[in-house]
Amino acid sequence: MPEGLRADLQQQIASGDCLLVVGAGVAIFGTGNAPCASWNGLLRHGVQHCAKHLPGLPPGWAEPSRLP
């Protein structure tokens, strides 16, 4: 990052005039592509967790064909 841009960003943050918007892309990059960092990975993990911890789910409920 160029020094002038860095200084401007630091000044904007210090004065409270900065809004940071973070999406899944930042999480994926920041975690080295961790499986749960993407929306699909998070949903897959949630489905697997439910299948493991919630007895009585219908057969095939957590089949991969149901996931994006």
Residue pairs with C-beta under 8 A, 6 or more apart in sequence:
1 9
9 18
12 18
24 37
24 38
24 39
27 34
27 37
27 38
28 34
28 37
28 38
30 37
31 37
34 41
35 41
35 44
35 45
36 42
36 45
40 67
40 68
43 67
43 68
44 67
47 62
47 66
47 67
48 62
50 57
50 61
50 62
51 57
51 61
51 62
60 66
